């Protein structure tokens, strides 16, 4: 099912034009459809702006332009996992890719980026301050940070799981967030 509002708008407008419009009549889409399109467009712009700002802040904090790319590489992997989770949820109960679902993706990306920052930061401490070999520093950073990463990730997952899976009053609206 295609949930692209611009696609639906063009389908509706094309059908109405084919049926014929009286001379001097112009047609436009307004109301909720127009608001949804504007909201979606502003979300895309805000997401891109947020990515640039987060990259610049990480570049300043990590004193490198390379390490933020390593951290941001985890974002497409998280998005892929989120889409797979949404596909699994759709086998049980249909969930459209709406604004609250996109907000759920933002939360997911925040968790994953936080985990990547923890690993990269611990790795930099081992390399810069303790003069460890890079491979050894990666192994040590992973063993030091894996427990807090699992704890924060599993806490978020198990807190959102009932929202995503169990029906109830109002759950249809917030299921995408979970």
C-alpha positions, 0 to 999 in steps of 0.5 A: 500500500502506498502511503505517499500523500503526494502520490494520492494527490496526483491520482485524485487530481488526474482523475478529476481532470480526466473527467473534465473541468468547466472553463475558468475553473482551477483545482487545488488541494487544501485542508488536511491533505495540504497540511499533511504534505506541508508537515511531511516536507518540514519533517524532511527538512528538519531531519536533514538539518538535525543530521548536519547539526549533530555531525558538527557537534560530534566533530567538535567533541571528538576533534575529528571529521572522520569519527562522526561518520563512523557514528552516523554509519549506524543510522542506516543500519538502525533504519533498516532494523526499524523497517524490518520491525515495522514489516514484522508488526504489519504481519500481526497488525497493520501499521502505516508509516505516519508521523508518529511512526516517523517519531518512533524512528527518530527515537530509535536513531537516537538510541543507536547513535548514543550507543555508537558514541559510547563505543567510539568515545571509549575507543578514543580514550583507550587510543589517545590516553592509554596508547593502545593499539587500535584493534585492542582498543576496539575490543576493550571498548566493546567489552567495557561498554556492551553492558550499558548499551544492552541495558539502555537498548533493552529497556527502551525496547521492552518499554515500547513493546506493549505499545506496539503489540497489544491492542487497547484503547487508543493504541491504534494512534500510538502503535507506530511510536512503539 
